[in-house]
Amino acid sequence: MTDWVLRLIDAGGYWGIFLLMVLENVFPPIPSELIMGIGGIRVGQGRMDMGWLLLAGTIGTTVGNYFWYMVGHVLGFARLKPLVDRYGRWATLEWRDVEALDRLFGKYGQIVVFVFRFMPALRTMISLPAGLFRMGHIRFQARTSVKGKTLHFLDTHGRFLVFTAAGALIWNLILAYAGMYLGKRITEIDQYLGPITTACIVLMVVVYIYRLITWKPKG
């Protein structure tokens, strides 16, 4: 994977960084640590500018996360109940759990999105529930005017984009400077990311299977 990422960055420059960061957040197996680390190496070599690197990486990250946010937004909270009623057993969820998540995002949605930007794998997954639960917006019933809908859009989408971009900028800054100071050794990270990612996925599957076996509805 390292060679492929290197070739795309060297061929596409900042556009290559942007594209890779979009893909990394739509298809998480591509590690942002490697992408921004290599970008940092190129900054250290004088072949890239740190400001433009961070801009390309942060916009790419935000666009990739916005894709999953829109998937959740289009699905919508209202369409969840029949799905939870029918398939909740397989998700180990009851409707009361969904309502609890809605309240959580209603109070702390932007904080959750910001903090999860620093967590491997989960930083992309959090965008889906953020879209489902409208990023902390208290659900309204009567605001049906064009102005009301516009304000609703700016409130929910705007806060998601701002807090996602803020978290992504900090994370990308750390990775880029790590690449710049560690030099070519940063590419060795690919040797460790594969097993670590696999271990995380296996752990998540084990936890899910355990929950599935032991889960009982409370209601």
N, C-alpha and C positions, 0 to 999 in steps of 0.2 A: 504493500500500500504506500510505503514511503516514497518509492521511485515514481509512482503514478502522481502523487501529490506534488512532488518536486517538479515534475515535467509540466504539470498544469499551471503551477505558480510561475515558473520561469517563462512559459509561453504566453500566459494571459496577464501576468503582472497583477495589478490591483483588481482587475476584472476576474482573474483566476481566483484570487482570495475571496472576492464577493461570492462567486459561484460555489466554491467549495464550502463556504460557511452557510450558504442557503441549503445546500445538499446535506451538510452535517446535521442540520436541525430538522430536516424532513426525513432523512435516513440516518439516524444516529450512529451507525457503525463507523462513519468517517469521523475521526477524533479532532475536535477543535484544538486540542493541545498540540497536535502535530502541525496543523495548518498554520496557526499563529506562531508557533515555535519556529517553523521554517521561515515565515515572514520576518520574524525577529532576526534570524541569521542574515537574511538579505539586507536588513537595515544596518547590521553591524558591518557588512561588506560594502556598504555605500550604494547598494543597488536598489534600495527602496527608502522611502521617507516614512518615519514613524507615524506622523500625523495622517497621511493618506492610507497607510496600512490599517490603522485603528478605525478610520472612517469606513473603509471597504469591509473590514471584518465585522464591525458593529452593525452596519446596515444589513449585511448578509445574514447575520444572526437574527436580527429583528424580523426580516422578511420571512426567514424559515420558520420562526416561531409563530408569526402571524398566520401562516398557512394553517397550522393546527388550531389556532385560536378561531379562525373562521370556520373550520370544520365543526368545532363545538358550538359556535354561534349559530350556524345554519341549522344544526340538529335541534338546538334549543331546549330549554328547561322543560317546557310544556310537553314535549314529545318523549321525555324520559320515563314518565310514570308507567305507561303501558309496557315499555321495555323492561323496566325494573320489576313490574308485577309478573311478567312472563319469564324473564331470564335472570332475575335477581339472585336466584340460587347459585348460578354459575359465576356471578360476580361477587358472591357473598355479601350482597347488599340488600337492605330493605329500604322502603321509601323514607322511613325516618332517618336513615343514614344519609340519604341524598339531601333531605331538608337540613340536616346538621351541616353538611358541606356548603349548602347554599348560605346558611347563616355565617359560616366561617369566612367565605369569600365576601359576604356582605360587609363584614367588619374589617377584615384584614387582607382583602384580595391583592392589593398592590404590594403589600409586604411579603406575602407568600410568593408571588411571582418574582420579586426582586431577590429574595433569599435563595430560592430554588435555582437561580441562574448559576450558582456556585456548586451545584450538586450534579455529578456525572449521571447521565441517563435521565434522571428526573427533571433536569432543566428544560428538556423538550416536552416531556410528558405533561408537565404542569400547564402548558398552554391550552390543552384540550378542555380540562375542567374550567379554566379561566374563561374560555369562550362560552361554555355551557351555562355558567352562573353569572355571566355578564360582568365580570371583574369588579365586584363590589357594589354594583348599582342596585339600589333598593327598587325591586320590581314595581313598576307603576301600572295602573289600570286605566286612568282617564286621559292621560296625555296622548292624544291621537293627532294633534295638529302637526303640520310640517315642521314648525319651529320646535315643537316638543321632541319629535323624532330626531331632528338634527342635533339638539342638545344631548339627547340620549346616546346617539352615535359618538359624539365627541367625548362624552363622559366615559363611556365604557371602552371604546377602542383607543381613545387618546391615552387614558391612564395605563392601559396594557402596553401600548407602544413605548410610552415614556419610561416606565419602570423596567420593561424588558431591555430597552436600549441602555439604560443606566447600569443595570447589572452586567450586561454584556460588555460594555465599555471597560468596566473595572476588570472583569475576568480576562478580556483580550489584552488589556494593558499588562497584566501580570504575565501572561503567556508570551507576549511579544518581547518583553524585557528579559524574560528567562531565556528565550531563544537567542537574543542579542548577546547576552553575557556568557551563556554556556556554549555558544558556537555550534559546531557540527555534532557535538555530543547529544544535542536535543533530538536528533533523528533516531537515536537509539531508544527513545521512549516508545517507539512503535513495537519493540520487542517485548515490552512489559504491558502495554495497553491491551494487547490481544487477550492474554490470560486473565488480566484483571477484569476486563469487560465480560469475558465468558463466565468468570466466577460470580460476578454480580448478577448476570442473567440466570445462572443456575440457582443462586440463592433466592432470587425472586420467584422462580418456578417452585422451589421447595416450599417457600412460605405460602404461596398460593395454594398448592396441593394440600398443605396442612390445614389452612383455613377452610378449604372446600370440604375436607373430610369431617372436620369438627364443627362446622357452621350449623347453627340452628336458628330459625327465625325467632325473634323476641316477642313479636306481636301475636 
